[in-house]
């Protein structure tokens, strides 16, 4: 995989949490189609294949991660 462009500060962060699946979706700007790379521990980095820009994260098993951190 080519080098991805690092996420720049943005005041356009969006999120959606699926309570039933316990998955948090974070997007920079409006959610859009993206490729994903599993970076471990239930975190998927999402990026735009055309621009190689990071455009979001998906966090699987958020409740367990927050409980572990507490």
C-alpha positions as protocol buffer text, in pm:
chain_id: "A"
residue {
  index: 1
  type: UNK
  ca { x: 0 y: 0 z: 0 }
}
residue {
  index: 2
  type: UNK
  ca { x: 116 y: 352 z: -75 }
}
residue {
  index: 3
  type: UNK
  ca { x: 171 y: 602 z: 201 }
}
residue {
  index: 4
  type: UNK
  ca { x: -151 y: 757 z: 328 }
}
residue {
  index: 5
  type: UNK
  ca { x: -192 y: 1129 z: 386 }
}
residue {
  index: 6
  type: UNK
  ca { x: -220 y: 1201 z: 756 }
}
residue {
  index: 7
  type: UNK
  ca { x: -544 y: 1341 z: 885 }
}
residue {
  index: 8
  type: UNK
  ca { x: -540 y: 1719 z: 916 }
}
residue {
  index: 9
  type: UNK
  ca { x: -737 y: 1910 z: 1179 }
}
residue {
  index: 10
  type: UNK
  ca { x: -1098 y: 1948 z: 1075 }
}
residue {
  index: 11
  type: UNK
  ca { x: -1403 y: 2100 z: 1234 }
}
residue {
  index: 12
  type: UNK
  ca { x: -1620 y: 1869 z: 1024 }
}
residue {
  index: 13
  type: UNK
  ca { x: -1610 y: 1547 z: 1223 }
}
residue {
  index: 14
  type: UNK
  ca { x: -1914 y: 1320 z: 1202 }
}
residue {
  index: 15
  type: UNK
  ca { x: -1989 y: 1010 z: 1402 }
}
residue {
  index: 16
  type: UNK
  ca { x: -2252 y: 740 z: 1421 }
}
residue {
  index: 17
  type: UNK
  ca { x: -2279 y: 469 z: 1684 }
}
residue {
  index: 18
  type: UNK
  ca { x: -2458 y: 139 z: 1615 }
}
residue {
  index: 19
  type: UNK
  ca { x: -2569 y: 31 z: 1964 }
}
residue {
  index: 20
  type: UNK
  ca { x: -2682 y: -314 z: 1856 }
}
residue {
  index: 21
  type: UNK
  ca { x: -2355 y: -398 z: 1678 }
}
residue {
  index: 22
  type: UNK
  ca { x: -2143 y: -189 z: 1924 }
}
residue {
  index: 23
  type: UNK
  ca { x: -1959 y: -15 z: 1641 }
}
residue {
  index: 24
  type: UNK
  ca { x: -1853 y: 351 z: 1626 }
}
residue {
  index: 25
  type: UNK
  ca { x: -1807 y: 512 z: 1286 }
}
residue {
  index: 26
  type: UNK
  ca { x: -1600 y: 833 z: 1273 }
}
residue {
  index: 27
  type: UNK
  ca { x: -1572 y: 1038 z: 953 }
}
residue {
  index: 28
  type: UNK
  ca { x: -1398 y: 1357 z: 850 }
}
residue {
  index: 29
  type: UNK
  ca { x: -1665 y: 1543 z: 659 }
}
residue {
  index: 30
  type: UNK
  ca { x: -1969 y: 1356 z: 535 }
}
residue {
  index: 31
  type: UNK
  ca { x: -1933 y: 975 z: 530 }
}
residue {
  index: 32
  type: UNK
  ca { x: -1831 y: 844 z: 188 }
}
residue {
  index: 33
  type: UNK
  ca { x: -1715 y: 518 z: 32 }
}
residue {
  index: 34
  type: UNK
  ca { x: -1368 y: 418 z: 148 }
}
residue {
  index: 35
  type: UNK
  ca { x: -1118 y: 136 z: 156 }
}
residue {
  index: 36
  type: UNK
  ca { x: -1033 y: 0 z: 497 }
}
residue {
  index: 37
  type: UNK
  ca { x: -721 y: -130 z: 668 }
}
residue {
  index: 38
  type: UNK
  ca { x: -749 y: -324 z: 993 }
}
residue {
  index: 39
  type: UNK
  ca { x: -487 y: -164 z: 1219 }
}
residue {
  index: 40
  type: UNK
  ca { x: -554 y: -402 z: 1508 }
}
residue {
  index: 41
  type: UNK
  ca { x: -763 y: -421 z: 1824 }
}
residue {
  index: 42
  type: UNK
  ca { x: -1089 y: -377 z: 1633 }
}
residue {
  index: 43
  type: UNK
  ca { x: -993 y: -47 z: 1470 }
}
residue {
  index: 44
  type: UNK
  ca { x: -1026 y: -3 z: 1094 }
}
residue {
  index: 45
  type: UNK
  ca { x: -863 y: 298 z: 930 }
}
residue {
  index: 46
  type: UNK
  ca { x: -1070 y: 421 z: 636 }
}
residue {
  index: 47
  type: UNK
  ca { x: -914 y: 605 z: 344 }
}
residue {
  index: 48
  type: UNK
  ca { x: -1004 y: 744 z: 3 }
}
residue {
  index: 49
  type: UNK
  ca { x: -823 y: 526 z: -254 }
}
residue {
  index: 50
  type: UNK
  ca { x: -809 y: 803 z: -515 }
}
residue {
  index: 51
  type: UNK
  ca { x: -649 y: 1068 z: -292 }
}
residue {
  index: 52
  type: UNK
  ca { x: -486 y: 837 z: -35 }
}
residue {
  index: 53
  type: UNK
  ca { x: -633 y: 1058 z: 240 }
}
residue {
  index: 54
  type: UNK
  ca { x: -747 y: 919 z: 573 }
}
residue {
  index: 55
  type: UNK
  ca { x: -1117 y: 995 z: 598 }
}
residue {
  index: 56
  type: UNK
  ca { x: -1225 y: 806 z: 908 }
}
residue {
  index: 57
  type: UNK
  ca { x: -1207 y: 523 z: 1156 }
}
residue {
  index: 58
  type: UNK
  ca { x: -1435 y: 238 z: 1250 }
}
residue {
  index: 59
  type: UNK
  ca { x: -1410 y: 113 z: 1609 }
}
residue {
  index: 60
  type: UNK
  ca { x: -1554 y: -234 z: 1669 }
}
residue {
  index: 61
  type: UNK
  ca { x: -1643 y: -336 z: 2025 }
}
residue {
  index: 62
  type: UNK
  ca { x: -1644 y: 16 z: 2168 }
}
residue {
  index: 63
  type: UNK
  ca { x: -1816 y: -77 z: 2499 }
}
residue {
  index: 64
  type: UNK
  ca { x: -1547 y: -331 z: 2591 }
}
residue {
  index: 65
  type: UNK
  ca { x: -1271 y: -86 z: 2503 }
}
residue {
  index: 66
  type: UNK
  ca { x: -1423 y: 186 z: 2719 }
}
residue {
  index: 67
  type: UNK
  ca { x: -1479 y: -57 z: 3009 }
}
residue {
  index: 68
  type: UNK
  ca { x: -1117 y: -171 z: 2988 }
}
residue {
  index: 69
  type: UNK
  ca { x: -995 y: 190 z: 2994 }
}
residue {
  index: 70
  type: UNK
  ca { x: -1200 y: 277 z: 3306 }
}
